[in-house]
Amino acid sequence: MTITSAPSAGREAGHPRRRRKAALTVLFWLFILPFLAWAVLRLGGWERGLVVQLFAFTPYVAAAAWVPAILALATKRWTVAAVAVVVAIVLASAVLPRALPSRDKGPAQGVPFTVMTSNMLFGKADAAAIVKLVSEHDVAVLAVQEFTTEGKQALADAGLGALLPYSSLADQPRADGSGLYSRYPISSPGARKNGGGFMQAHATVQVPGAGPVLVESAHPLAPYARSVLKQWRKDLLAEPRADQSGTPVVLLGDFNATLDHSPLRELIASGYRDAADTTGKGLIGTWGPYDGDPIPPVTIDHVLVDKRIGVRETSVHRIPRSDHRAVIAGLTVPAAR
């Protein structure tokens, strides 16, 4: 009796273990599915609806995707692990290159040309801090968004006019205004209102020793609600394209989009480089917790550079009383022939 009952007891004990193992495997698959869906949407550029806002946090998701991969490998669930590793690699391949300097930074020979963009948060940002950065980094062109009459006066009082005497300004109440300040003479100054209601100041800057450069302060609508997503996409796709047969363009500002949003990638594909991405600084946050909001940093402020212009360096700087950080890019404009 003892001999014949032992195998039966072993089988009965084995059933719960197998059920627990199967249940844990199912949990692993459920753990992986959100990362898999995220990778598929990112790879296809299919973000829609509320996913658009969430996609700004793709770098954090890419880092977290390695957790199920490591756990599956550690527990020897090889099929689950294989899928999890592939998903993690796909997400990493979309994000990691931003932290690595590109081999192709564009022309290295030419005239140095440093630009800066800063969102002034309803004109309340610390104007003295902005002017100090302009002075210390030899900035030739400053683009500002959420530019109000009060913000314009604050920049003037802080001495910006002595550094950048030429301008194309469209100050407006609250978040609608935009401005450009230049050390060099400008032509064709103006501003256009995009579909989302924001002004975008623009001008052609006459860089000494080089040809003209068209500069525009970009501020597409933010994807703050599902009802505005269509206009957000339209605003991004309506930004000036980099026409290789026309005047070189520098498009800089608060794009309300990261490099994980397909409309911004489509705009860049027209013939731009993202300066921070090119120099390995593309994962540095520019918006989020800087005015006290409990939001992880994301990168929505960009300097997009026509591929005929080289990128030397980029840096990101805190501006007191603004929810954005300023971005400064050192560029190289081909010398005039």
Secondary structure, 3 states (H helix, E strand, C coil): CHHHHHHHHHHHHHHHHHHHHHHHHHHHHHHHHHHHHHHHHHHHCCCCCCHHHHHHHHHHHHHHCHHHHHHHHHCCCHHHHHHHHHHHHHHHHHHHHHHCECCCCCCCCCEEEEEEEEECCCCCCCHHHHHHHHHHCCCCEEEEECCCHHHHHHHHHCCHHHHCCEEEEECCCCCCCEEEEECCCEEEEEEEECCCCCEEEEEEEECCCECEEEEEEECCCCCCCHHHHHHHHHHHHCCCCCCCCCCCEEEEEECCCCCCCHHHHHHHCCCEEEHHHHECCCCCCCECCCCCCCCCCECCEEEEEECCCEEEEEEEEECCCCCEEEEEEEEEECECC
